[in-house]
């Protein structure tokens, strides 16, 4: 197959032209150049682009794709498999942490709804503002404690 220009290679891969340009800028791709300076993608570069895209689709961050590419460049598939497995294990662990954080947030929202639903129907005032904040375990800041009082409450959760 003949070498393709960047727009043709991008179209063949189903990505915008900015994708191979960015991959080149961060050192993942090294396309050839014509005598007039246009990028050209031969089979090897297009194969590398497809490999990068496949790894990205698995959820490996671009910053870590380079590690898998180095493994691919150095040795057999077993090396690539080992490196990619490490990357995926890290991604699964990060995803599980995010799920835990989201579940904790969901519990705080549920607590907030329970507090809202438990509010007495008063003609004036709202005791909810004096109750512990539904999104933190910290005690509420005293009313009138000055500007910024209570700022950042719950930020560490």
N, C-alpha and C positions, 0 to 999 in steps of 0.2 A: 504494500500500500504506500502511496506517496505521502509526503509530509503535508500537513494541513496548516493553514493560518490559524491564529488564535480563535477567531470567530467560528471557524469550521470545527475546530477541536472542541470548543465549548458547546456548540450546538449538538455535536455527536455525543457528548457526555450529558446533555440535558441540563447544563448549568449556564448562568450568565457569564459573559466574558470576564467580569470582575473576579470570578472564582479562580481561574488559572493565573490571572495577573497577581492576585494576592498570594496564591501558593508560591509563585515565583519570587515575589518580594520577600517572603519569610524563609526562603531557601528550600522549599519542598520540591520545586521543579526547576529544571534548567533547560528550557527549550533552546533549540538552535536559532540562528539568525540568518536572514538572507543578506546578500551584499548591500542591500538598501536598509538593513536594520530591522526588518519585520521578523516577529517571532514565528518560528515554524516548529510544528509538533510532529516528530516522526513516531513510529510505532512504539519505541521504547518510552518516550516522554508521555505519549497518550496512555500507555499501559500504567505508568507511574501515576498519572492524574486519576485514572480509574481506581487504582489502589488507594490513593489518598481519599477519594470520595467514599469508597466502601468503608474505610476505617472511620471516617467522620460519621457516616450513617449509623455506625454501631454505638455512637455516643462518645467516642474518644475525643477529648479536646484537641484542637489544632496544635496547641503547644506541645502535646505529647505524641502527636502523629509522627513527628520527626524521629522519636525513639524507635517506633515500629519500622519506619523506613530504613533507619540505620541497621536494624536487625535484618531486614530484607536484603539490604545491599551487602551485608557481611557473610551471610551464610544460608544454610538450608531452611526449609519450611519449619523444621522443629524449633529453630531460633525465633522465627517470626511468631509461631504459635505461642511460645513461652512469653515473649514480650507482650503480645496482644492479650494473652490471658491475664497478665499482671495489670494491664491497663483496664481491662474489663472488670476485674475484681475490685480495683480502686473505684471505678464508676458505680458498681453495684453498692459498695460501701457508702459512697457519697449519696446515692439515691436513697438508701435506707435511712441515713441521717436526716435527709430532707423530709422523708415521710414522717419520721418521728417528730420533727419540728412542726410540720403541718398538723399532725394529730394534736399536739399540745396547743397549737393556735386554735384548732377546732374546739377543743375543750374550753378554752378561755372564752370563745364566742358563745358556746352553749351556756356557760356560767353567766355571761352578760345578758343573754336572753332570759334566763331564769330570774335574774335580778330585776330586769325590766318588767317581766310579767308579774313579779311579786310586789311591785310598787303599789302603794295604796292610791286610790283615786281621790286626790286632795284638790280642793279648789285653788289653793295657792301653794307655792313652794314645791320642792321636789326632793325628798329625802335621799334619792338615789345619789345626788351629788355629795352627800355627806357619808355615804356608805363606802366601804372599801372599793377601790377601783376594780372593775371586772377584768381588766387585762393585766393585772399585776398582783403579786402577793404582798407588795410593799404597803404600809399604812398610808392613807391619804395625807397629802400635805395640808396643814392648817389653812383655813380660809384666810385670805388677806396676808399671807406670809411673804408677799413681795413678788416682784417680777421674776419669772423663771422658777418659782417654787414648784417642785414636783416635776420639773422638766427632765425628760429622759427616763421617767419611771417605767420600768419594765423593759427598757432597751436591751438589757443583758439576757432576756429570756429568748 
